[in-house]
Amino acid sequence: MKTIRNSIRRTALAAGLAVAGSAGMASASDQPLTVGVDRLSMEMALKAAQATIEACRDEGIQVGVTVVDRGGNEQVVLRDVLAPDLTLSISKMKAYTAMSFNTATSTLEERGQGALGNVPGLMMGAGGVTIEAGGKTYGAIGVSGAPSGETDEMCARRGAEAVAEELEFL
């Protein structure tokens, strides 16, 4: 009798584990256990930053440029020879803000008048854009040093465009 009960228990336990295992496998195939995040290589981030510097040089302006990854972490920082040191901290804030809000910082200027304008590390003025291609966001570029935020942003857009075509085919 004891042997039959133990056999039934083992069979029930095995059946339960099989059902639980197959249910777990079904849900695992529906939802991945990890998430892959595409990131810019150092070379692509550098190419974007250099294209940004060149775009501003074409306008006769020397600037500071920061490229951040998807997490808002600095990946490349460049300052042209005559650009003030201050351009580096401002370009970093613009890049971080563009990445954090996933939009050009020029679209956030009005929001900067409220509580968000008082958050340390954010810059709601024009000059930061995201780097996007193929429906994905790879990072952002922030620029500081031009006479206007609009010019900063134009240079940043040119930097993002310089790598977008290559990223489009990933």
C-alpha positions, 0 to 999 in steps of 0.5 A: 500500500505504501509503495502504491501511494509513493508511486502515485505521489511520484507520478503526480509530482512528475506530472506537475513538474512537467506542466509547470516546466512547459508553462514556464517555457511557453511564457519564456518564449513569449517574453524574453528573459533579457533585453538587448540594447543597441549601442553606438560603437565608440567609432560611431559616437566619435564620428557623430561628434566630429561631424558636429564640430565640423558643422559648427566650424563651417559656420565659423563657430567653435563649440563643445560637444557631448555624445551620450549613450542610451543611459545618458552616460558620456561616450565622447566629449570634444571641445574645439580649441577656442571653445570655452570650458563651460561648453562641456558641462552645458553640452553634457546637460543638453545631451543628457536631457535630449536622451532622457526625454527622447526629444530635441531639447528645443521642444522642452524650452517651455517645460523648463519654466516649471519644476523641471527647469530646477532639476540639476543636470537638465538643460531645457534650451535648444542644442540637444538632439537624439541619434535615431535610425531604423526606429531605434534611439542610440543616444544623443548629442549636445552642443554648446558654444554657438551664439544661439541654441538654434545654431547649436541644435543645427550642428547637433542634427548634422552630427546625428545625420552623419551616422544615421545612414550607417545605423539605418541598415543594422 
